[in-house]
Amino acid sequence: MKRIVFYLSLTLSGLALQAQGFIQGRVLIPENGKNVPAVAADVFWMDGETGTQTNDEGLFRLEREAGSTFLIIGYVGFRSDTLDVSERGDFEVVLQPNDALNEVIVSHRVKSTRIDFMSSIKVENISEKELQKAACCNLAESFETSPAVDVSFSDAISGTKQIRMLGLSGRYSQVTIENLPGLRGISSVIGLEYIPGTWIESVQLNKGTGSVANGYESMTGQINVQLRTPGETDKIFVNAYANQGGRLELNLHGTQNVGKRMSTATLVHGKYNVQENDRNKDGFLDMPLSQHIFLMHRWKYFSEYLRFQFGLTGVSFEQNGGQLQEGAIPRGGWWLFKTKVSRLDGFYKMGILSKSREGRSGAIMLKSTLTDQQNIYGSKQYDPWEFSLFGNAVFMDYIRNTNRLIKAGLQYHRDDVRETVLDTTYERVESVPGIYGEYTFKQGDKFSAVVGLRGDYHNLYGAFVTPRLHMRYEIAENWIYRLSLGRGLRTPNIFADNPRIFASNRNIIIHSEDNGLPYGLRPEIAWNLGMSLVTTFKLDYREGQVAVDLYRTQFTDQIVLDMDQNPQEVNIYALEGTSYSNSIQAQIDYELAKRLDMRLAYRWYDVRQDYSWGSDVQVPLLARQRAFTNLAYETKNDWKFDATFNWNGEQRLPSTSENPEDYRMPSSSVDFSTVNAQVTKVFPFGLELYAGMENIFDQRQERAILSADAPNSEYFDASLVWGPIFGRNTYFGLRYRIASEKH
């Protein structure tokens, strides 16, 4: 075996993963006088429960298992290798050819979604394999097969998809990109479309509050997106997609080595839709026409003790929708929707490993983002502009041994925001320096805890403290209990957080309290308490897993979006009273038969809020119950079949009782179900063909827009959306890849 080579990530998440009990490495095989990556080599623990496979670069990452120190690496045609990794976290191994043709190679199927058993924080890792079970054209559409995240349309005009975690809006979940600030501020909702699905390598999802090292904003969870990095993605990757709604997409990726230590990658995404669709014949487009062009170019440098990355991403985003312009121009003109976004962000990350002390490291991370939007919703115009700067310096080490880890850092965040709404301009500058520390303690494989504390000084809100605690305890073998508790604070972005308020002719009324604060309103502050229990089992020689979560989010300050008080108004004011969310979810993953995986889940929400007109009221447009089933089957000859069933319970609708009878909606929606399916064929020369159908049984909200026949009346409202708009949608596509060559 060649000498060990350490492959540590440049990102903070990579450093943290190693500290929390992960190993990573690279598997090579000799070919034509040189060593090349072993693609899809099996890597699993001897006598363990988990395993994985190498990617196209021969790279893998695997969490440690309690009591397992020997790792088995197998590859067809080569001798399996068994390694003692008790004192190693990163390595490179070259497998030797197998002379005995009848040798049996032991393999282990890796799950497409896995929960890290050793981490104090419950992290659900969603791999590329899971993402490819659906069309997954952008981040908002990446959770179609995940019961932990709810995805819905914000309105019946813009086509914007929004997410929810623990029953609360996605704005309370922190979205990071490789542990750098991702989608926040004026991009908190629409920004989900800025990340194409093919750019995503994996998604790490955790409920509740996250690490203090990632900031103070997380309240209901963190979604960290790992993008494709230079040297670890395909040399050439092509993805083409088309659906019956007229949506066409093309994604091109490429990576190239520059010298011995430098590599670069370019990712391009294009989306185009000019087909007008009005299936429900209400005179409005079911989905907007669109033209998107996204470009990312990034570089990576790697040496034994120094590694860094930097890159730029540009977004050109344009959508047009609203009323179909047919016949005579109506009185008051057409009700049209237009959005145009220009966005540019750059990042730099540098990691330094200590030569004298293994486990000691430091990192510097910088990011800046400039976003310019123009939006027209009928007679309303909303034009936001934002410039953000972020800096983070972090240091990691251990005390006495690796069972006592420390992480500390300095952080700075600045946001310059200007929003023009109708004839009013809102401007603010937020400057927030902060300091944080985190202590991780482990008592063997039985108990671990992460205690974090950060202090920040906000130029508008003053000083505040963010405490967070995560604990893990192994009750019995393969029974893991976790507890989390923490506080979060965020600045409300009342217009960007709630784009649905523009998809109507309602008057927007802000009840300001303090003119010295953004919008004259206090920040949103919440505490989150969560518990989870995870266990694995074997039934009929096949593996399964059960997970149960209970979370409560309690707000001490919140911005209330009141659409009930008057159907011609949206009243926005600070919470006076109580607001909370209770969430329970149970999930079972099991291999029903060989190569046939099943995922069952049930989720229940109780989300209530005090309004100016009533107390302890269920929030609107949220299904209290959801049932979920996903089946995935793979044949021996590389056919893949996936099917997902979703049942959503009824939802309370904002009151429209004061409208004329023709412009009213019922007090609640009906429950409904959707079924999606996809078939994929993988060919040995790098080509994959896939086809699928979303919403097979054509479930639709029959009346999505009030007063669609008179869009300039005071009763026009396209914000009361509870179900699918477009209905059944058939799609097909292809993927083609050429694996990159390593030095």
Beta strands, then each sheet from edge to edge (+ up, - down):
strand 1: 22-31
strand 2: 34-37
strand 3: 42-45
strand 4: 51-53
strand 5: 59-63
strand 6: 70-75
strand 7: 78-84
strand 8: 90-94
strand 9: 113-115
strand 10: 124-127
strand 11: 150-153
strand 12: 161-165
strand 13: 168-169
strand 14: 173-177
strand 15: 180-183
strand 16: 200-207
strand 17: 221-227
strand 18: 236-243
strand 19: 248-258
strand 20: 262-273
strand 21: 289-302
strand 22: 306-322
strand 23: 336-353
strand 24: 361-377
strand 25: 380-398
strand 26: 404-421
strand 27: 424-443
strand 28: 447-458
strand 29: 462-476
strand 30: 479-490
strand 31: 507-510
strand 32: 524-539
strand 33: 542-557
strand 34: 559-562
strand 35: 569-574
strand 36: 579-593
strand 37: 596-611
strand 38: 614-618
strand 39: 625-634
strand 40: 639-648
strand 41: 672-682
strand 42: 687-694
strand 43: 729-738
sheet 1: 2+ 1- 5+
sheet 2: 2+ 1- 8-
sheet 3: 4+ 3- 6+ 7-
sheet 4: 9+ 10- 16+ 17- 14- 15+
sheet 5: 11+ 12- 13+
sheet 6: 38+ 37- 36+ 33- 32+ 30- 29+ 28- 27+ 26- 25+ 24- 23+ 22- 21+ 20- 19+ 18- 43+ 42- 41+ 40- 39+
sheet 7: 31+ 35+ 34-
end
